[in-house]
Amino acid sequence: MVLPMALGILAVLTISTIAVVDFSSSNSRAASRGSKENVAFALAEAGINNTIAVLGKPGVNALNKYAFCPASSTAPTLPCWTTSSYEGGTVAWTGTLTVQSSSAYWTLTAVSTVRNPTGGSRPIQRTLTARAPVYPAVSQPLSSPSWNYIYSRAPGTGQAFNGCDMTLTNQVEVSSPLYVNGNLCLDNKARIVAGGLFVRGSMSQSSNQNYVGTSAVRLNDAHIAKGCKYWGQNAHTPCVGGDPASGDKVWAVTLDANAGAIEAPTVTWNDWYLNANPGPYYPCLAPAQGEAPNPSWAWDNPVAAGTASDATKLTYKNNNAGLIDLTPLSSYSCKTFAGELSWNATTHVLTVKGTMFIDGSAKIENGYTNSYVGQAVIYLSGTLLIKNSKLCGKLDAATPTNCTTSGWDPNVNLLTFVANGNGSTGAPDSQVPSGDSVQILSSHAQSAIYATNVIDITTTSLVDGPLDGSTVILGQTSNSSFPPFTIVPSGMPGNATVLAVAGNPELFSG
């Protein structure tokens, strides 16, 4: 009887021991797997943090769908994944951009991989997702003070009275602040009646009908660095104000040689070729029901992915878009999440927002009084022509066919053109004369204009707003004053390139 009892007890003890050992091993495996799962979660969190770091880097446009892709000469397949190795495992991470008419967001994804400590063939993986909203940068405070002037960049030879870098002729009457980097010449009946005058070179008056200010209404200030030469007199430095018998027919409250050092704004062509919205890489969204169709012309046909590899090839100079009529006979609507260029052919109103890039030339030549609402910058690789038409930031309530500066607030309504072309380079740029980037012909425009080459205001045209050209020709023009600028579109030359940004991630899952 003792032997069976002993064997039974031994069997029970053996089973108990095996159960204890198995239980201990199971707990050990569970603890080890739990530890690795924690590692997997931490790695996935690190992957989400990497996506946020990419979107937050300076110079990254949060609306660039290729933000997670390497530079490439061709458009890569999306999404672009990056795998990072850490102690304990790896994590693959990426982001996918969703753009709608009124919102945009990134879906951020991270998938971590950790070796299975239990010896199984399948590794431990953890997937985390989050969503980061995108906020476009539409406007910002003005940075470059040059936009307070009609600005002529040509420095000439730097020698006083050696040629004219800007010439006012015919019956030009300037009542806007004027800044001339080189020598200023007044001819025929040209005169300056208001606004500050800043000349880094010299000023010549070749007619006894030229004057700067009057004895009754003096300019607030005239700063002419290298002297004056009045009709029939010898050149001299400094300029002498007052009666032309003893002076230079210059009347100003302050008259001195301190012209200051206001520099022309820098234009970041490559940045805006890649990031303008709408633009080559950001086409129009499909119009909503009841809206006008997208414009018949294409913005561009970019040759590479949305990276610097395209812009550094200067492909924005290929004039892919041709000649664009901004005010045609039929309406169009081009809207993106961050910008808009829409035209109502019935009311003759342009609706504008943001910074856009047209890889070609543009014109306004419909013969009507057109107006615009909103703030925007239109970059052109080609030239701009405004002919026999008006473009108003503010219509005169009493005479709606006229523009008026009374009540015009450029901090709310301001359309800026930035033109890089030259009329000498053939079609479509040759819509303007050789040497010109911009020509305003028998027209009235209320806008800011920057030109790589000449701005040519001719044939009784009128421009209310700052002009910045290699030189500015005010042929038969009367220039009225314009309100000061404080808030400008984000793509204004001279301002930092401010792009769309991603907000803090939300809606975590996994």
Secondary structure, 3 states (H helix, E strand, C coil): CHHHHHHHHHHHHHHHHHHHHHHHHHHHHHHHHHHHHHHHHHHHHHHHHHHHHHHHCCCCCCCCCCCCCCCCCCCCCCCCCEEEEECCEEEEEEEEEEECCCCEEEEEEEEEEECCCCCCCCCEEEEEEEEEEEECCCEEECCCHHHHCEEECCCCCCCCCCCCCEEECCCCEECCCEEECCCEEECCCCEECCCCEEECCCEEECCCCCEECCCCCCEEEEEECCCEEECCCCCECCCCCCCCCCCCCECEEEEECCCCCCCCCCCCHHHHHHHCCCECCECCCCCCCCCCCCCCCCCCCCCCCCCHHHHCCCHHHHCCCEEEECCCCCCEEEECCCCEEEEECCCCEEEEEEEEEECEEEEECCCCEEEEECEEEEEECCCEEEECCEEECCECCCCCCCECCCCCCCCCCEEEEEECCCHHHCCCHHHCCCCEEEEEECCEEECEEEECCEEEEECCCEEECCEEECCEEECCCEECCCCCCCEEECCCCCCCCCCCEECCCEEEEC
